[in-house]
């Protein structure tokens, strides 16, 4: 049993949308296929992965560093103890050999992308959906019903309040009961008007979350907090620089309602520092660590250990990224839910064909692996890379 090839292609996910910090006009993602010599249904098992939006494709790091460490490793060293499957933890160790600690940067995205494909292959070899495999190996009961919220509300050329309202209405029509919009890309008065337009549209049918994408300094973050606390928001997200724990801690003095952050922290050490120094409150706040950006599920399991040790419930984790990998983790390891992009970053966002949102939740289908093959537009792109 061995991994015979790891293939990467950099794909565009460009769009005219922007948040408070970046536009997506040149955004890319890495798509990876891990090809094995294990045969199922007459064909080699192939695991697939890709990195989340907001970070660019990682082709250089994947091809020049991490791929060859796996391919050149002793095949037996990458297997589990019974030699019946690959061991993602041992493969992770092989990828990270000769890497210094700290300085996570872009390498965490490259490793996370390959790690996703490894777990996809492992679950396919087991003949199970990944979420059921995760529940089994961790002694849990899988829960296929997962909370999802609709992420949108980006700034877009010519997008007025009526367009914003129509977008949010479309999410409600598709079954969502929590929606999210961007703030911080215009003046505070303009954002107030945008927020009020959305709240007027959704009424008591849904809740609204807002996301500053790390744009604010402390003074601006406080100014927004004083404005936002007038409204019944689901959360106030990523207020300042993700590594400015003092700013995040200070915000709790001005904003009593839920806050959320963590999508741009890339290791369990970063997560531990956030919980130690960021003033996050386990009774109301949310953690958004994204395995695809932070060294993959192997590292995410360490992060969950850190969260537990700090007295937090895994239910306070609602990952960033809107991908099926985090959906599987949520269903298998009892997270609080997952982000969703109903219309954006296709074909990588969204759910398998036939999966619909009902009362803010989806039910995971029983598809082998992560379930990518159940999404026809994504499956065709992946198959092209594998073959």
C-alpha positions in Angstrom: 0.0 0.0 0.0 1.5 3.2 -1.1 0.9 6.8 -2.3 2.1 6.7 -5.9 1.6 10.4 -6.8 0.5 13.8 -5.5 -0.7 16.2 -8.2 -1.4 19.9 -7.8 -2.9 22.5 -10.1 -3.5 26.1 -9.3 -7.1 27.2 -10.2 -8.6 30.7 -10.3 -11.5 31.5 -8.0 -11.5 35.2 -9.1 -14.4 37.5 -8.5 -15.1 41.2 -8.4 -16.2 41.0 -4.7 -14.2 42.6 -1.9 -14.2 42.7 1.9 -12.7 45.5 4.0 -9.1 44.3 3.4 -8.8 42.5 0.0 -10.5 42.1 -3.3 -10.8 38.7 -4.9 -10.0 39.7 -8.5 -6.8 37.6 -8.6 -7.6 34.9 -6.0 -6.5 31.3 -6.7 -6.7 28.0 -4.9 -4.6 24.8 -5.1 -6.4 21.6 -6.0 -4.6 18.4 -5.0 -5.0 14.8 -5.9 -3.3 12.1 -3.8 -3.2 9.0 -5.9 -2.8 5.6 -4.2 -2.3 2.0 -5.4 -5.4 0.8 -3.4 -8.1 -0.4 -5.7 -11.8 0.1 -4.9 -14.5 -0.7 -7.4 -11.8 -1.5 -10.0 -10.1 1.9 -9.8 -7.3 3.4 -7.7 -8.4 5.4 -4.6 -7.7 9.1 -5.1 -8.1 11.6 -2.3 -8.7 15.3 -3.0 -8.1 18.5 -1.2 -8.0 22.3 -1.8 -7.3 25.3 0.3 -9.9 27.7 1.5 -10.6 31.1 -0.1 -8.7 34.1 1.2 -5.2 32.5 0.8 -3.7 31.9 -2.6 -2.8 28.6 -4.2 0.2 26.9 -2.8 1.6 25.1 -5.8 5.2 26.1 -5.2 5.4 24.8 -1.6 3.5 21.7 -2.4 5.6 20.7 -5.4 9.0 21.9 -4.1 8.8 20.7 -0.5 5.9 18.7 0.9 5.0 16.4 -2.0 8.4 14.8 -2.3 8.7 14.2 1.4 5.7 11.9 1.2 6.6 10.3 -2.1 10.2 9.6 -1.0 9.3 8.3 2.5 9.4 4.5 3.3 5.9 3.5 2.3 5.6 1.3 5.4 6.3 4.3 7.6 3.1 6.0 6.3 0.7 3.2 7.3 -1.3 2.6 10.4 -0.2 -0.1 12.9 -2.3 -2.8 11.3 -1.0 -1.8 7.8 -4.6 -1.7 6.6 -4.7 2.1 5.8 -2.6 5.2 5.6 -2.0 7.0 8.9 -2.6 10.8 8.4 -0.6 11.6 11.5 2.5 9.7 10.2 2.1 11.3 6.8 1.8 14.7 8.5 5.1 14.0 10.4 6.8 13.2 7.1 5.6 16.4 5.5 6.8 18.5 8.4 10.2 16.8 8.7 13.1 19.3 8.7 10.7 22.2 9.4 11.5 24.6 12.2 8.7 25.4 14.7 6.9 28.7 14.4 6.7 30.9 11.3 3.6 29.2 10.2 2.7 31.5 7.2 1.8 29.9 3.9 3.3 26.5 4.7 0.3 25.8 7.0 -2.0 26.2 3.9 0.1 23.9 1.8 0.2 21.2 4.4 -3.5 21.6 5.2 -4.4 21.1 1.5 -2.5 17.8 1.2 -3.8 16.7 4.6 -7.4 17.2 3.4 -6.7 14.9 0.4 -5.1 12.3 2.7 -8.1 12.1 5.0 -10.4 11.8 1.9 -8.4 8.8 0.7 -8.3 7.2 4.2 -12.1 7.4 4.6 -12.6 6.1 1.0 -10.4 3.1 1.8 -12.5 2.5 4.9 -15.6 2.7 2.8 -17.1 5.3 5.0 -18.0 9.0 5.0 -15.2 10.9 6.7 -17.5 12.1 9.4 -18.5 8.6 10.4 -14.9 7.5 10.3 -13.9 10.4 12.6 -16.7 9.6 15.0 -15.7 5.9 15.1 -12.0 6.5 15.8 -12.8 9.0 18.5 -15.5 7.0 20.2 -18.3 9.4 19.4 -21.7 9.2 17.9 -21.8 10.9 14.5 -24.4 13.6 14.1 -25.1 14.1 10.3 -27.3 17.2 11.0 -25.0 20.3 10.9 -25.8 24.0 11.4 -24.7 26.2 8.5 -24.9 29.9 8.0 -24.8 31.8 4.7 -21.7 34.0 4.2 -22.1 36.9 1.7 -22.8 40.6 1.9 -19.5 41.5 0.1 -18.8 44.8 -1.4 -19.4 44.7 -5.1 -19.3 47.5 -7.8 -22.8 49.0 -8.1 -24.2 46.9 -5.3 -26.9 49.1 -3.6 -29.1 48.4 -0.6 -31.8 46.8 -2.7 -29.2 44.3 -4.2 -27.9 43.5 -0.7 -31.4 42.9 0.6 -32.2 40.7 -2.4 -29.1 38.6 -1.7 -30.0 38.1 1.9 -33.6 37.3 1.0 -32.3 34.6 -1.3 -30.5 32.9 1.5 -33.6 32.9 3.7 -35.5 31.4 0.7 -32.9 28.6 0.6 -33.4 27.7 4.3 -30.8 29.6 6.1 -31.6 31.4 9.4 -28.2 33.0 10.0 -26.6 35.3 7.3 -23.4 37.2 7.3 -22.3 40.5 5.7 -19.0 42.4 5.4 -18.3 45.7 7.2 -15.4 48.0 7.4 -15.0 48.7 3.7 -17.0 52.0 3.8 -17.6 54.6 6.4 -19.3 53.6 9.7 -22.4 55.6 8.7 -22.6 53.8 5.4 -22.2 50.4 7.1 -24.9 51.3 9.6 -27.3 52.0 6.7 -26.3 48.7 5.1 -26.9 46.8 8.3 -30.3 48.4 8.9 -31.3 47.5 5.3 -30.5 43.9 5.9 -32.1 43.7 9.3 -35.2 45.3 7.9 -35.2 42.6 5.2 -34.7 39.6 7.4 -36.9 40.7 10.3 -37.3 37.9 12.8 -36.8 35.2 10.2 -33.0 35.1 10.7 -30.1 36.6 12.6 -27.3 38.7 11.1 -23.6 38.4 11.7 -21.0 41.0 10.6 -17.4 40.5 9.7 -14.7 43.2 9.6 -12.0 40.9 8.3 -9.4 42.2 10.8 -9.5 45.8 9.4 -10.0 47.9 12.6 -7.6 49.4 15.0 -8.8 49.6 18.6 -10.4 53.0 18.3 -12.4 52.1 15.2 -13.3 48.7 16.6 -14.7 50.4 19.7 -16.6 52.9 17.5 -18.2 50.1 15.6 -18.9 48.1 18.8 -20.9 51.0 20.2 -22.9 51.2 17.0 -23.4 47.4 16.6 -24.6 46.8 20.1 -27.8 48.6 19.2 -28.7 45.7 17.0 -29.5 42.0 17.8 -26.5 40.5 16.0 -25.4 36.9 15.9 -21.7 37.9 16.2 -19.2 40.7 15.5 -16.3 38.9 13.7 -12.6 39.4 13.3 -12.4 43.0 14.6 -8.7 43.7 14.4 -5.4 42.1 13.4 -5.7 38.3 14.2 -2.5 38.4 16.2 -3.5 41.5 18.3 -4.8 39.6 21.3 -4.8 42.7 23.4 -7.2 44.5 21.0 -9.5 41.5 21.0 -9.4 41.3 24.8 -10.2 45.1 25.1 -13.3 44.7 22.9 -15.0 42.6 25.5 -15.3 45.8 27.6 -17.3 47.5 24.9 -19.2 44.7 23.3 -21.1 42.3 25.5 -22.8 40.3 22.7 -21.0 37.4 20.9 -17.7 37.9 19.0 -15.9 35.5 16.7 -12.4 35.2 15.4 -9.7 32.6 14.6 -9.8 32.0 10.8 -6.4 33.6 10.3 -4.7 31.7 13.2 -2.8 28.7 11.8 -1.7 26.4 14.6 -2.7 25.0 18.0 -0.2 27.4 19.6 -1.9 30.4 18.0 -5.2 29.0 19.3 -3.8 28.6 22.8 -2.5 32.2 22.8 -5.9 33.5 21.7 -7.6 31.8 24.5 -4.9 32.8 27.0 -4.7 36.5 26.0 -7.5 37.4 23.7 -10.3 37.8 26.3 -12.6 35.4 24.4 -15.6 34.2 26.5 -16.5 30.5 26.3 -20.1 31.2 27.2 -20.9 33.3 24.1 -18.0 33.7 21.7 -17.1 31.6 18.6 -13.8 30.2 17.3 -13.4 30.0 13.5 -10.1 28.0 13.0 -10.1 26.5 9.5 -8.3 23.2 9.1 -7.6 23.8 5.4 -5.5 26.9 6.3 -3.9 25.6 9.5 -2.0 22.4 8.7 -5.1 20.2 8.3 -7.1 18.0 10.5 -4.1 16.5 12.2 -3.3 19.9 13.7 -7.0 20.7 14.2 -7.2 17.8 16.5 -4.4 19.3 18.6 -6.4 22.6 18.5 -9.5 20.9 19.8 -7.3 19.5 22.7 -6.2 23.0 23.5 -9.8 24.3 23.4 -10.9 21.5 25.8 -8.0 22.2 28.2 -9.0 25.8 28.3 -12.5 24.9 29.3 -14.2 25.5 26.0 -16.7 23.3 24.3 -16.1 22.1 20.7 -19.7 23.4 20.1 -18.2 27.0 20.1 -16.2 26.1 17.0 -17.8 27.1 13.7 -15.0 27.0 11.1 -14.3 29.4 8.3 -14.0 28.3 4.7 -17.4 26.9 3.7 -15.9 23.5 2.5 -17.0 19.9 3.0 -14.0 19.0 5.0 -15.1 21.2 7.9 -18.7 19.9 7.5 -17.3 16.4 8.1 -15.4 17.5 11.1 -18.5 19.2 12.5 -20.6 16.1 12.0 -18.0 13.7 13.3 -16.4 15.7 16.2 -19.4 17.7 17.5 -18.5 21.2 16.4 -21.1 23.9 16.4 -21.5 24.2 12.7 -19.8 25.5 9.6 -19.7 28.5 7.3 -21.3 28.2 3.9 -20.9 30.1 0.6 -24.2 29.5 -1.3 -23.1 31.4 -4.4 -19.4 32.1 -4.1 -16.1 30.4 -4.8 -17.6 27.7 -7.0 -17.2 24.9 -7.6 -15.4 24.5 -4.3 -18.1 26.0 -2.0 -21.5 24.5 -1.3 -22.8 21.0 -0.7 -23.2 17.7 -2.6 -26.0 17.7 -5.2 -29.4 17.2 -3.6 -28.4 18.5 -0.1 -30.6 21.3 1.0 -30.7 23.7 3.9 -33.6 23.3 6.2 -34.1 25.5 9.3 -30.4 26.5 9.1 -29.1 22.9 9.0 -28.0 20.4 6.4 -27.9 16.6 6.7 -24.7 15.0 5.6 -25.1 12.3 2.8 -23.5 8.9 3.3 -20.9 9.4 0.6 -17.4 7.8 0.9 -14.6 10.1 2.0 -15.3 13.8 2.2 -18.1 13.5 -0.4 -16.6 15.6 -3.1 -17.8 13.2 -5.8 -21.4 14.0 -4.8 -21.0 17.5 -6.1 -21.0 17.1 -9.9 -19.3 20.4 -10.9 -16.5 19.9 -8.4 -16.1 16.2 -9.2 -15.5 16.9 -12.9 -12.7 19.3 -12.0 -11.1 16.8 -9.6 -11.4 13.9 -12.0 -9.6 15.9 -14.6 -6.6 16.4 -12.3 -6.5 12.7 -11.2 -6.6 11.3 -14.7 
